[in-house]
């Protein structure tokens, strides 16, 4: 009953807000005689919505003479009577969020142009490479509890994305590849793909985005898309080129990077976006049970210095437990409190504040209990909730604001551990078996980094991060892969010319005399090179 009341209350309030926004919208009609459509400028950060580097809205393009187009492009004489009618022709609707420069936002692309851009296709290419070293120095060079980092004390290709946006008339589509360690890290956190057949984790692992859709010339744009798209829950972008720091706080790293399903983006005004989700589940390729995930996102930027977004989700995302429901709200305010490009020192400064609250509630079959029934509840002995927050501050300085300094961190409270990133290797089974209703999990993290951006296509970042968890969670010196640091016995499985003692027993699924070494904290340095065209 509590879960139902919270759900109805949350969605009723959200619906009321949407109706209020829509009721106060004054749609701007297009210019008489305008036909056709133009592609969205997916590279101009002023029009990016909620950090999206793909298209946000597509508006009509005039087929009138170039001079007339120039008038409307420059937004002068927009009410000039060019048709000979007695009534002046209204100006076309403005692009969403084009009224100000939002390149300062965390999770937003700072670029204002693309090298590969044409009438029908806008290309996008990212290479993300990092080197990181932990004070724990694990024997197996494995990083746990992160989707940005995977290997310790090694140069690692984290993400290679190649793709872009197609646009013809009002038809739109986007695809982006996913090569590098993220092609392994991210799919392993989604158990839904193992329901049924056809190995969805392998089918989708090399795609970070893939969708098609249609743009409607209503209000300031309406987009309907279907496929895999970014979620932007937790503020940080999946593409680290767009972020203020490299290793996200727990709030971002433990909430969805993507959704698979249908989204409807509506831009009732140039300052507001309302987005509806009908999806398979919480960062899931497939559906955990019979109920789809439902969500709504509301983004509003009331001036050049403020942006607020509220993401809200409801679904059933415990594998095989259709009676357990999940409710989550994620809210971020970003504020630019100083902006003086002509200053000699600091050019710009901004901060972000994010707060999340979620619960899981309901019953499920549990053969280990006396009653045969297990229970998740929002609070109490069987608590299953997610309470987290993070704060970041960034300043831009130096000639051309090419340097940046970010400091921030966050906290996490996640009893039952239902949103945590599961440690890999030999630590997986015990972690999963211990993640029962009420199981404790509390942590905090802090980081600082310095960026150098010679131009809009490259970022060089040096970062220091400390993370703590109330339970053993991070990879210790002994590692999680085996006593030698390797996963198995190469003499029998990989390389017949080598032998490593104490091999993996494939029959029992264990290592002789090996216990994964998890610790409660780690401090690590990161050097990252990010290139984007």
TADA-V10095 format. One record per backbone hydrogen bond with DSSP energy under -1.0 kcal/mol. CO is the residue of the C=O (numbers start at 0). NH is the residue of the N-H. Records with the same first field share a line. If there is no record, write none. Layout:
BEGIN
CO: NH, NH
END
This chain:
BEGIN
0: 4
1: 5
2: 6
3: 7
4: 8
5: 9
6: 10
7: 11
8: 12
9: 13
10: 14
11: 15
12: 16
13: 17
14: 18
15: 19
16: 20
17: 21
18: 22
21: 24
30: 33
39: 41
43: 46
48: 51
58: 37
64: 68
65: 69
66: 70
67: 71
68: 72
69: 73
70: 75
76: 79
79: 81
94: 97
101: 104
104: 107
115: 122
119: 166
120: 117
121: 164
123: 162
124: 532
125: 160
126: 530
127: 157, 158
128: 528
129: 155
130: 526
131: 152
132: 524
137: 140
140: 151
149: 142
155: 129
156: 180
157: 181
158: 127
159: 178
160: 125
161: 176
162: 123
163: 174
164: 121
165: 172
167: 170
169: 214
170: 167
171: 212
172: 165
173: 210
174: 163
175: 207, 208
178: 159
179: 182
180: 183, 184
181: 185
183: 187
185: 188
186: 189
190: 193
191: 194
198: 202
199: 203
200: 204
203: 206
205: 177
208: 175
209: 227
210: 173
211: 225
212: 171
213: 223
215: 217, 221
217: 220
220: 266
221: 215
222: 264
223: 213
224: 262
225: 211
226: 260
227: 209
228: 258
231: 234
233: 235
238: 241
239: 242
241: 106, 107
248: 252
249: 253
251: 254
256: 230
258: 228
259: 279
260: 226
261: 277
262: 224
263: 275
264: 222
265: 273
266: 219
269: 96
270: 300
272: 298
273: 265
274: 296
275: 263
276: 294
277: 261
278: 292
292: 278
293: 313
294: 276
295: 311
296: 274
297: 309
298: 272
299: 307
302: 305
304: 335
306: 333
307: 299
308: 331
309: 297
310: 329
311: 295
312: 327
313: 293
314: 325
317: 320
320: 323
324: 360
325: 314
326: 358
327: 312
328: 356
329: 310
330: 354
331: 308
332: 352
333: 306
334: 350
337: 348
339: 342
346: 339
347: 395
348: 336, 337
349: 393
350: 334
351: 391
352: 332
353: 389
354: 330
355: 387
356: 328
357: 385
358: 326
360: 324
361: 375
363: 373
365: 368
371: 365
373: 363
375: 361
376: 383
379: 382
381: 376
382: 437
383: 359
385: 357
386: 412
387: 355
388: 410
389: 353
390: 408
391: 351
392: 406
393: 349
394: 404
395: 346, 347
396: 402
397: 400
401: 452
402: 396
403: 450
404: 394
405: 448
406: 392
407: 446
408: 390
409: 444
410: 388
411: 442
412: 386
413: 416
416: 419
423: 426
424: 427
426: 430
427: 431
428: 432
429: 433
433: 435
435: 438
438: 415
440: 413
441: 469
442: 411
443: 467
444: 409
445: 465
446: 407
447: 463
448: 405
449: 461
450: 403
451: 459
454: 457
456: 531
458: 529
459: 451
460: 527
461: 449
462: 525
463: 447
464: 523
465: 445
466: 521
467: 443
473: 518
475: 478
476: 138
478: 516
479: 425
481: 484
488: 491, 492
494: 497
504: 508
509: 504
510: 513
516: 475
518: 472, 473
519: 468
521: 466
522: 134
523: 464
524: 132
525: 462
526: 130
527: 460
528: 128
529: 458
530: 126
END
